[in-house]
């Protein structure tokens, strides 16, 4: 079994974990209504995806 021989110091562990950060989501422009939306998702403003309506909005 792989068992460490020595305890890792806090600074070494924290240096390694300093790279665990979230990245901001990529936003793209909807080609129909020109609002921001997530890629590969239905547009929350117009309800279109891939050139066709997927969600009907109750206005």
N, CA, C and O atoms as a CHARMM CRD file, in Angstrom:
* protein
*
  236
    1    1 UNK  N      0.83300  -1.17900   0.00000 PROA 1      0.00000
    2    1 UNK  CA     0.00000   0.00000   0.00000 PROA 1      0.00000
    3    1 UNK  C      0.88000   1.24600   0.00000 PROA 1      0.00000
    4    1 UNK  O      1.93200   1.27300   0.63900 PROA 1      0.00000
    5    2 UNK  N      0.44400   2.27200  -0.71800 PROA 2      0.00000
    6    2 UNK  CA     1.21000   3.51000  -0.76100 PROA 2      0.00000
    7    2 UNK  C      0.85600   4.36800   0.44800 PROA 2      0.00000
    8    2 UNK  O     -0.25000   4.89900   0.55100 PROA 2      0.00000
    9    3 UNK  N      1.81000   4.49000   1.35200 PROA 3      0.00000
   10    3 UNK  CA     1.61400   5.28600   2.55100 PROA 3      0.00000
   11    3 UNK  C      2.76500   6.28100   2.63200 PROA 3      0.00000
   12    3 UNK  O      3.92200   5.88400   2.49800 PROA 3      0.00000
   13    4 UNK  N      2.47600   7.57900   2.85100 PROA 4      0.00000
   14    4 UNK  CA     3.56600   8.54500   2.93300 PROA 4      0.00000
   15    4 UNK  C      4.44300   8.31300   4.15600 PROA 4      0.00000
   16    4 UNK  O      3.95800   7.99100   5.24000 PROA 4      0.00000
   17    5 UNK  N      5.75000   8.48500   3.95200 PROA 5      0.00000
   18    5 UNK  CA     6.68900   8.28400   5.06500 PROA 5      0.00000
   19    5 UNK  C      6.68700   9.46900   6.01700 PROA 5      0.00000
   20    5 UNK  O      6.90700   9.30800   7.21700 PROA 5      0.00000
   21    6 UNK  N      6.43500  10.66900   5.47900 PROA 6      0.00000
   22    6 UNK  CA     6.49300  11.87400   6.30000 PROA 6      0.00000
   23    6 UNK  C      5.22800  12.69500   6.09900 PROA 6      0.00000
   24    6 UNK  O      4.60900  12.66100   5.03600 PROA 6      0.00000
   25    7 UNK  N      4.86000  13.42800   7.13100 PROA 7      0.00000
   26    7 UNK  CA     3.70300  14.31300   7.06700 PROA 7      0.00000
   27    7 UNK  C      4.04100  15.50000   6.16800 PROA 7      0.00000
   28    7 UNK  O      5.12500  16.07500   6.27100 PROA 7      0.00000
   29    8 UNK  N      3.11400  15.86100   5.29100 PROA 8      0.00000
   30    8 UNK  CA     3.31100  17.04100   4.45200 PROA 8      0.00000
   31    8 UNK  C      2.99200  18.29200   5.26000 PROA 8      0.00000
   32    8 UNK  O      2.01500  18.32700   6.00800 PROA 8      0.00000
   33    9 UNK  N      3.81400  19.30300   5.10400 PROA 9      0.00000
   34    9 UNK  CA     3.59700  20.53900   5.84800 PROA 9      0.00000
   35    9 UNK  C      2.35200  21.26000   5.33300 PROA 9      0.00000
   36    9 UNK  O      1.90000  21.01700   4.21400 PROA 9      0.00000
   37   10 UNK  N      1.81000  22.13900   6.15400 PROA 10     0.00000
   38   10 UNK  CA     0.62900  22.90000   5.76000 PROA 10     0.00000
   39   10 UNK  C      0.91100  23.75800   4.53900 PROA 10     0.00000
   40   10 UNK  O      0.07400  23.87200   3.64400 PROA 10     0.00000
   41   11 UNK  N      2.08900  24.36000   4.50400 PROA 11     0.00000
   42   11 UNK  CA     2.39100  25.25900   3.38200 PROA 11     0.00000
   43   11 UNK  C      2.47900  24.48400   2.06900 PROA 11     0.00000
   44   11 UNK  O      2.03900  24.98000   1.03200 PROA 11     0.00000
   45   12 UNK  N      3.03700  23.28400   2.09900 PROA 12     0.00000
   46   12 UNK  CA     3.13400  22.47900   0.88100 PROA 12     0.00000
   47   12 UNK  C      1.74400  22.05700   0.39900 PROA 12     0.00000
   48   12 UNK  O      1.45300  22.09000  -0.79700 PROA 12     0.00000
   49   13 UNK  N      0.90400  21.66500   1.33400 PROA 13     0.00000
   50   13 UNK  CA    -0.45900  21.26200   0.98300 PROA 13     0.00000
   51   13 UNK  C     -1.24800  22.45100   0.44900 PROA 13     0.00000
   52   13 UNK  O     -1.97100  22.32900  -0.53900 PROA 13     0.00000
   53   14 UNK  N     -1.11000  23.58700   1.09400 PROA 14     0.00000
   54   14 UNK  CA    -1.86500  24.77300   0.66800 PROA 14     0.00000
   55   14 UNK  C     -1.36400  25.32500  -0.65900 PROA 14     0.00000
   56   14 UNK  O     -2.14400  25.87300  -1.43800 PROA 14     0.00000
   57   15 UNK  N     -0.06300  25.18500  -0.92000 PROA 15     0.00000
   58   15 UNK  CA     0.45600  25.60500  -2.22400 PROA 15     0.00000
   59   15 UNK  C     -0.18100  24.78900  -3.34300 PROA 15     0.00000
   60   15 UNK  O     -0.53100  25.32200  -4.39600 PROA 15     0.00000
   61   16 UNK  N     -0.32500  23.50000  -3.09900 PROA 16     0.00000
   62   16 UNK  CA    -0.93200  22.62700  -4.09700 PROA 16     0.00000
   63   16 UNK  C     -2.41400  22.97500  -4.27900 PROA 16     0.00000
   64   16 UNK  O     -2.91300  23.00000  -5.40300 PROA 16     0.00000
   65   17 UNK  N     -3.10700  23.23900  -3.18000 PROA 17     0.00000
   66   17 UNK  CA    -4.54300  23.52400  -3.25800 PROA 17     0.00000
   67   17 UNK  C     -4.85400  24.93200  -3.73100 PROA 17     0.00000
   68   17 UNK  O     -6.01400  25.24400  -4.00100 PROA 17     0.00000
   69   18 UNK  N     -3.85500  25.78100  -3.83900 PROA 18     0.00000
   70   18 UNK  CA    -4.11400  27.15200  -4.26700 PROA 18     0.00000
   71   18 UNK  C     -4.57800  27.19400  -5.72500 PROA 18     0.00000
   72   18 UNK  O     -5.11500  28.20900  -6.16700 PROA 18     0.00000
   73   19 UNK  N     -4.38100  26.12100  -6.46800 PROA 19     0.00000
   74   19 UNK  CA    -4.78400  26.08500  -7.86900 PROA 19     0.00000
   75   19 UNK  C     -6.20000  25.55600  -8.05000 PROA 19     0.00000
   76   19 UNK  O     -6.70200  25.53100  -9.17400 PROA 19     0.00000
   77   20 UNK  N     -6.85200  25.13500  -6.98100 PROA 20     0.00000
   78   20 UNK  CA    -8.22200  24.60800  -7.07200 PROA 20     0.00000
   79   20 UNK  C     -9.20500  25.75900  -7.06500 PROA 20     0.00000
   80   20 UNK  O     -9.80300  26.05000  -6.02900 PROA 20     0.00000
   81   21 UNK  N     -9.38300  26.40900  -8.17200 PROA 21     0.00000
   82   21 UNK  CA   -10.31500  27.52700  -8.20000 PROA 21     0.00000
   83   21 UNK  C    -11.34600  27.32800  -9.30500 PROA 21     0.00000
   84   21 UNK  O    -11.10600  26.63100 -10.29200 PROA 21     0.00000
   85   22 UNK  N    -12.47500  27.94700  -9.11300 PROA 22     0.00000
   86   22 UNK  CA   -13.53500  27.87400 -10.10700 PROA 22     0.00000
   87   22 UNK  C    -13.25000  28.85700 -11.22600 PROA 22     0.00000
   88   22 UNK  O    -12.66400  29.91700 -11.00500 PROA 22     0.00000
   89   23 UNK  N    -13.66600  28.50000 -12.41400 PROA 23     0.00000
   90   23 UNK  CA   -13.53700  29.43000 -13.53000 PROA 23     0.00000
   91   23 UNK  C    -14.92100  30.00400 -13.83200 PROA 23     0.00000
   92   23 UNK  O    -15.93900  29.34200 -13.63000 PROA 23     0.00000
   93   24 UNK  N    -14.94000  31.21700 -14.30500 PROA 24     0.00000
   94   24 UNK  CA   -16.19900  31.86800 -14.63900 PROA 24     0.00000
   95   24 UNK  C    -16.81700  31.18100 -15.85100 PROA 24     0.00000
   96   24 UNK  O    -16.09000  30.72600 -16.73400 PROA 24     0.00000
   97   25 UNK  N    -18.15700  31.09500 -15.91200 PROA 25     0.00000
   98   25 UNK  CA   -18.78600  30.42700 -17.05500 PROA 25     0.00000
   99   25 UNK  C    -18.57300  31.22700 -18.33400 PROA 25     0.00000
  100   25 UNK  O    -18.51800  32.45700 -18.32000 PROA 25     0.00000
  101   26 UNK  N    -18.45400  30.50100 -19.43200 PROA 26     0.00000
  102   26 UNK  CA   -18.31300  31.12000 -20.74500 PROA 26     0.00000
  103   26 UNK  C    -19.68800  31.52800 -21.23600 PROA 26     0.00000
  104   26 UNK  O    -20.58600  30.68900 -21.30000 PROA 26     0.00000
  105   27 UNK  N    -19.87800  32.78500 -21.58300 PROA 27     0.00000
  106   27 UNK  CA   -21.14300  33.24800 -22.12100 PROA 27     0.00000
  107   27 UNK  C    -20.97300  33.47800 -23.61100 PROA 27     0.00000
  108   27 UNK  O    -19.93600  33.96800 -24.05800 PROA 27     0.00000
  109   28 UNK  N    -21.99200  33.12300 -24.37500 PROA 28     0.00000
  110   28 UNK  CA   -22.00100  33.38500 -25.81600 PROA 28     0.00000
  111   28 UNK  C    -23.26500  34.17400 -26.13900 PROA 28     0.00000
  112   28 UNK  O    -24.20700  34.20900 -25.34800 PROA 28     0.00000
  113   29 UNK  N    -23.27200  34.80100 -27.30100 PROA 29     0.00000
  114   29 UNK  CA   -24.41800  35.60900 -27.70800 PROA 29     0.00000
  115   29 UNK  C    -25.41100  34.73700 -28.45900 PROA 29     0.00000
  116   29 UNK  O    -25.02800  33.97100 -29.34300 PROA 29     0.00000
  117   30 UNK  N    -26.67300  34.85100 -28.11300 PROA 30     0.00000
  118   30 UNK  CA   -27.73300  34.13100 -28.82300 PROA 30     0.00000
  119   30 UNK  C    -27.84900  34.71700 -30.22700 PROA 30     0.00000
  120   30 UNK  O    -27.96900  35.93400 -30.36900 PROA 30     0.00000
  121   31 UNK  N    -27.81800  33.87900 -31.27500 PROA 31     0.00000
  122   31 UNK  CA   -27.88400  34.43100 -32.63500 PROA 31     0.00000
  123   31 UNK  C    -29.24500  35.01900 -32.98700 PROA 31     0.00000
  124   31 UNK  O    -29.35900  35.77300 -33.95300 PROA 31     0.00000
  125   32 UNK  N    -30.27900  34.68400 -32.21500 PROA 32     0.00000
  126   32 UNK  CA   -31.61800  35.17200 -32.52800 PROA 32     0.00000
  127   32 UNK  C    -31.93400  36.48200 -31.81500 PROA 32     0.00000
  128   32 UNK  O    -32.33400  37.45400 -32.45600 PROA 32     0.00000
  129   33 UNK  N    -31.75500  36.52100 -30.47100 PROA 33     0.00000
  130   33 UNK  CA   -32.15100  37.71700 -29.71300 PROA 33     0.00000
  131   33 UNK  C    -30.94400  38.52600 -29.22400 PROA 33     0.00000
  132   33 UNK  O    -31.11300  39.59800 -28.64400 PROA 33     0.00000
  133   34 UNK  N    -29.74000  38.02200 -29.45300 PROA 34     0.00000
  134   34 UNK  CA   -28.49100  38.70800 -29.11000 PROA 34     0.00000
  135   34 UNK  C    -28.32600  38.95900 -27.61200 PROA 34     0.00000
  136   34 UNK  O    -27.64900  39.90600 -27.21400 PROA 34     0.00000
  137   35 UNK  N    -28.93600  38.12100 -26.78400 PROA 35     0.00000
  138   35 UNK  CA   -28.73600  38.16000 -25.34300 PROA 35     0.00000
  139   35 UNK  C    -27.68100  37.12300 -24.97400 PROA 35     0.00000
  140   35 UNK  O    -27.40500  36.20900 -25.75100 PROA 35     0.00000
  141   36 UNK  N    -27.09700  37.26600 -23.79800 PROA 36     0.00000
  142   36 UNK  CA   -26.10000  36.30300 -23.35300 PROA 36     0.00000
  143   36 UNK  C    -26.77300  35.01500 -22.89600 PROA 36     0.00000
  144   36 UNK  O    -27.83600  35.04000 -22.27600 PROA 36     0.00000
  145   37 UNK  N    -26.13800  33.89000 -23.21300 PROA 37     0.00000
  146   37 UNK  CA   -26.61800  32.59000 -22.76100 PROA 37     0.00000
  147   37 UNK  C    -25.42100  31.66300 -22.63600 PROA 37     0.00000
  148   37 UNK  O    -24.34300  31.96700 -23.14600 PROA 37     0.00000
  149   38 UNK  N    -25.60400  30.53000 -21.96000 PROA 38     0.00000
  150   38 UNK  CA   -24.55200  29.53100 -21.84100 PROA 38     0.00000
  151   38 UNK  C    -24.48400  28.71800 -23.12600 PROA 38     0.00000
  152   38 UNK  O    -25.51800  28.45800 -23.74200 PROA 38     0.00000
  153   39 UNK  N    -23.27900  28.30900 -23.54800 PROA 39     0.00000
  154   39 UNK  CA   -23.18900  27.50700 -24.76200 PROA 39     0.00000
  155   39 UNK  C    -23.85700  26.14600 -24.57600 PROA 39     0.00000
  156   39 UNK  O    -23.80700  25.56700 -23.49000 PROA 39     0.00000
  157   40 UNK  N    -24.47900  25.64100 -25.63300 PROA 40     0.00000
  158   40 UNK  CA   -25.16800  24.34100 -25.65100 PROA 40     0.00000
  159   40 UNK  C    -26.35500  24.31200 -24.69500 PROA 40     0.00000
  160   40 UNK  O    -26.70800  23.25000 -24.18200 PROA 40     0.00000
  161   41 UNK  N    -26.97900  25.46900 -24.44700 PROA 41     0.00000
  162   41 UNK  CA   -28.16800  25.55900 -23.60700 PROA 41     0.00000
  163   41 UNK  C    -29.24300  26.33400 -24.36100 PROA 41     0.00000
  164   41 UNK  O    -28.94400  27.13100 -25.25100 PROA 41     0.00000
  165   42 UNK  N    -30.49300  26.08900 -23.99500 PROA 42     0.00000
  166   42 UNK  CA   -31.61000  26.84900 -24.54800 PROA 42     0.00000
  167   42 UNK  C    -31.49100  28.28900 -24.06600 PROA 42     0.00000
  168   42 UNK  O    -31.15800  28.52900 -22.90600 PROA 42     0.00000
  169   43 UNK  N    -31.75700  29.23400 -24.93600 PROA 43     0.00000
  170   43 UNK  CA   -31.70300  30.64500 -24.55800 PROA 43     0.00000
  171   43 UNK  C    -32.83600  30.92600 -23.57200 PROA 43     0.00000
  172   43 UNK  O    -33.99500  30.65500 -23.88400 PROA 43     0.00000
  173   44 UNK  N    -32.52500  31.46800 -22.38300 PROA 44     0.00000
  174   44 UNK  CA   -33.58500  31.73300 -21.40700 PROA 44     0.00000
  175   44 UNK  C    -34.47800  32.91000 -21.79700 PROA 44     0.00000
  176   44 UNK  O    -35.55200  33.08200 -21.22000 PROA 44     0.00000
  177   45 UNK  N    -34.05500  33.71700 -22.76100 PROA 45     0.00000
  178   45 UNK  CA   -34.81700  34.90700 -23.13900 PROA 45     0.00000
  179   45 UNK  C    -35.82100  34.61600 -24.25600 PROA 45     0.00000
  180   45 UNK  O    -36.97600  35.03200 -24.17600 PROA 45     0.00000
  181   46 UNK  N    -35.38200  33.90200 -25.29700 PROA 46     0.00000
  182   46 UNK  CA   -36.29200  33.65800 -26.42400 PROA 46     0.00000
  183   46 UNK  C    -36.75400  32.20500 -26.51300 PROA 46     0.00000
  184   46 UNK  O    -37.73400  31.92600 -27.20400 PROA 46     0.00000
  185   47 UNK  N    -36.08000  31.26800 -25.83700 PROA 47     0.00000
  186   47 UNK  CA   -36.50600  29.86800 -25.83300 PROA 47     0.00000
  187   47 UNK  C    -36.05400  29.07200 -27.04000 PROA 47     0.00000
  188   47 UNK  O    -36.53600  27.96200 -27.26200 PROA 47     0.00000
  189   48 UNK  N    -35.13700  29.62000 -27.82500 PROA 48     0.00000
  190   48 UNK  CA   -34.66700  28.92200 -29.01700 PROA 48     0.00000
  191   48 UNK  C    -33.37100  28.18300 -28.73300 PROA 48     0.00000
  192   48 UNK  O    -32.56500  28.59700 -27.90000 PROA 48     0.00000
  193   49 UNK  N    -33.18900  27.06800 -29.45300 PROA 49     0.00000
  194   49 UNK  CA   -31.92400  26.32600 -29.41800 PROA 49     0.00000
  195   49 UNK  C    -31.72700  25.71000 -30.78800 PROA 49     0.00000
  196   49 UNK  O    -32.61800  25.03400 -31.30400 PROA 49     0.00000
  197   50 UNK  N    -30.57900  25.93500 -31.37400 PROA 50     0.00000
  198   50 UNK  CA   -30.19800  25.36800 -32.66600 PROA 50     0.00000
  199   50 UNK  C    -31.20400  25.73900 -33.76600 PROA 50     0.00000
  200   50 UNK  O    -31.52400  24.91800 -34.62600 PROA 50     0.00000
  201   51 UNK  N    -31.69100  26.97400 -33.72700 PROA 51     0.00000
  202   51 UNK  CA   -32.55100  27.47200 -34.78900 PROA 51     0.00000
  203   51 UNK  C    -34.01800  27.10900 -34.66800 PROA 51     0.00000
  204   51 UNK  O    -34.79800  27.46000 -35.55400 PROA 51     0.00000
  205   52 UNK  N    -34.42500  26.42900 -33.62600 PROA 52     0.00000
  206   52 UNK  CA   -35.85000  26.09800 -33.48100 PROA 52     0.00000
  207   52 UNK  C    -36.30500  26.36700 -32.05300 PROA 52     0.00000
  208   52 UNK  O    -35.49900  26.36600 -31.12300 PROA 52     0.00000
  209   53 UNK  N    -37.59700  26.59500 -31.89000 PROA 53     0.00000
  210   53 UNK  CA   -38.13400  26.92100 -30.57200 PROA 53     0.00000
  211   53 UNK  C    -38.24100  25.63600 -29.75200 PROA 53     0.00000
  212   53 UNK  O    -38.73200  24.61400 -30.23200 PROA 53     0.00000
  213   54 UNK  N    -37.78000  25.71000 -28.53100 PROA 54     0.00000
  214   54 UNK  CA   -37.78200  24.54900 -27.64500 PROA 54     0.00000
  215   54 UNK  C    -38.67800  24.81300 -26.44400 PROA 54     0.00000
  216   54 UNK  O    -39.36800  23.90900 -25.97400 PROA 54     0.00000
  217   55 UNK  N    -38.67300  26.05000 -25.94200 PROA 55     0.00000
  218   55 UNK  CA   -39.46200  26.41000 -24.77000 PROA 55     0.00000
  219   55 UNK  C    -40.39400  27.54300 -25.15200 PROA 55     0.00000
  220   55 UNK  O    -39.95900  28.57500 -25.66300 PROA 55     0.00000
  221   56 UNK  N    -41.69100  27.34100 -24.89700 PROA 56     0.00000
  222   56 UNK  CA   -42.68600  28.39900 -25.14400 PROA 56     0.00000
  223   56 UNK  C    -42.77300  29.26900 -23.89800 PROA 56     0.00000
  224   56 UNK  O    -42.98200  28.75800 -22.79700 PROA 56     0.00000
  225   57 UNK  N    -42.61700  30.56800 -24.06100 PROA 57     0.00000
  226   57 UNK  CA   -42.72400  31.49300 -22.93200 PROA 57     0.00000
  227   57 UNK  C    -44.16000  31.98400 -22.81200 PROA 57     0.00000
  228   57 UNK  O    -44.81300  32.26900 -23.81600 PROA 57     0.00000
  229   58 UNK  N    -44.64200  32.07900 -21.59400 PROA 58     0.00000
  230   58 UNK  CA   -45.97500  32.59900 -21.32100 PROA 58     0.00000
  231   58 UNK  C    -45.87000  34.10000 -21.06300 PROA 58     0.00000
  232   58 UNK  O    -45.62800  34.51100 -19.92800 PROA 58     0.00000
  233   59 UNK  N    -46.04600  34.91300 -22.08400 PROA 59     0.00000
  234   59 UNK  CA   -45.94900  36.37200 -21.93400 PROA 59     0.00000
  235   59 UNK  C    -47.30600  37.00000 -21.75200 PROA 59     0.00000
  236   59 UNK  O    -47.40800  38.21900 -21.61100 PROA 59     0.00000
